[in-house]
Amino acid sequence: MTTLRLILGDQLYPLHPWFNEKSPSIRYVMMEMRQETDYVLHHAQKIIAIFAAMRDFAHQLRMAGHEVDYLAIDDVRNQQNLISNLAMLVQAHDAQLLLYQSPDEWRLDEQMARAGEQIGCEVVQVDSAHFYTQRDEVGQFFKQRKKWLMADFYQHMRRIHGVLLDEENKPIGGMWSHDKANRKAWSGSPVEPLDRRPIHNHDALWHTITVAGVRSFGEPQATAFRWPVNRAEALVQLDNFTKYSLPYFGDFQDAMSQNHARLFHSLLSFALNVKMITPQEVVERVALAYSAGVVSIASAEGYIRQILGWREYVRGVYWAKMPQYVEHNFFQHHADLPAWFWDGKTKMACLHHALTDSLQNAHAHHIQRLMVIGNFALLSGLSPVAVHQWYLGVYVDAFEWVELPNTLGMSQFADGGLLATKPYISSAAYIHRMSDYCGRCHYDKAQRHGDKACPYNALYWDFHIRHSTLLAHNPRVGMVYQHIKKMTEVEKQRITDGAQTLREKIGFL
């Protein structure tokens, strides 16, 4: 009896229990499909990275003695649709059973749930053996709670997995979160570590992708490609991160610099999200670095919180709230993205650099995503669905289960506060404090009015004025409304008029 085992493009974990078994009756199937390249417009590097990693994975499986049927994007058999391809392969191999690992995106989960009716054989789902939690675990944890506070879930995860705890089962350092210690601006010292990732030439693959008619945007960098293609490269990247960057990560994780896109970030999110490495491996390695005295508790905890806490938490929110979650629009924002989201050509220095980093590298770190790009999108009333689709397409590590809650919930507050306790917005003051963007900007960070005033300033105050009925009762933004109460009516009108003008000419900022 022939069994097919489906491996999706974000399921590239060579230590999955599947691979302990070798048999000529088991065939692994992998597919490059227009279905996956085209559901949103993707960055060129994201397409290259996933296809290159898939091809490397298929090669490793074959070298290990497994049978693999691989449909490349230009394969004449390829019908560019998951179910159509599966039906063709089931028939071609006379397969009686199809196994697949749990998809991490709702649309693929729904597609596979109906696969058995369409492809003509038994279909069985198995676990991907990757995450700390099951899909419904976060939803069950918060089932009887009014607030879905990540901090509560994170403490729970620390306790049950024994991470960074002392002999009394209390958090090392006396606090569950050292976030307040992780907000330093970077002035150039210590020096940004070298980028030790290997360089790949994917020019031939990029040619195949473009000839196949796949649309994309952003800089492909096909001849000098830096994203890992396999587990071995990802493990070296993890090793280099803990040695050279993690000691400074805590202090400068929120810092931004116009000439240094990486600073002390790990850039491991792509490898994690396609499952080359596991979150358990990353957490254990960072915790070990702390135990060995290599890094401070603030650096270790700050990084572990992102993996053990936030990453598992947003996945749980996603599975608890889909498919309706994508429809949330708390502030009823509907404006289109300005054209400069696609080319970075804006006079606002912070946005120019954050967008340029994104378009050149298919990556920007979390503060650029949240407090520069996302901040502006929320303040100016851009459609949260449009913002979500842009984030999903532009970032190499963006898969909907992790990107959607981060964008709609954390960045755009579109869920009305389920995921975030307040809108994450700021005026120019925060961006100036955490970066060197403002020094050479066309706009003046200190001005609230006029042609040279930083757009963030008027938009920030106008946002709170416009949405006072929705936000004034929120204790985390109470100080803002105390300040607004002290403004004269003339000042508030100048802010409102100025913000309206900015929104009307948004494409020319």
Secondary structure, 3 states (H helix, E strand, C coil): CEEEEECCCCCCCCCCHHHHCCCCCEEEEEECCHHHHHCCCCEHHHHHHHHHHHHHHHHHHHHCCCEEEEECCCCCCCCCCHHHHHHHHHHHHCEEEEEEECCCCHHHHHHHHCHHHHHCCEEEEECCCCCCCCCCHHHHHCCCCCCCCHHHHHHHHHHHHCCCECCCCCECCCCCCCHHHCCCCCCCCCCCCCCCCCCECCHHHHHHHHHCCCCCECCCCCCCECCCCCHHHHHHHHHHHHHHHHHHHHHHCCCCCCCCCCCCCCCCHHHHHCCCCCHHHHHHHHHHHHHCCCCCHHHHHHHHHHHHHHHHHHHHHHHHHCCHHHHCCCCCCCECCCHHHCCCCCCCHHHHHHHHHHHHHCCCCHHHHHHHHHHHHHHCCECHHHHHHHHHHHCCCCCHHHHHHHHHHHHCCCCCCCCCCCCCCCCHHHHHHHCCCHHHCCCECCCCCCCCECHHHHHHHHHHHHCHHHHCCCHHHHHHHHHHHCCCHHHHHHHHHHHHHHHHCHHHC
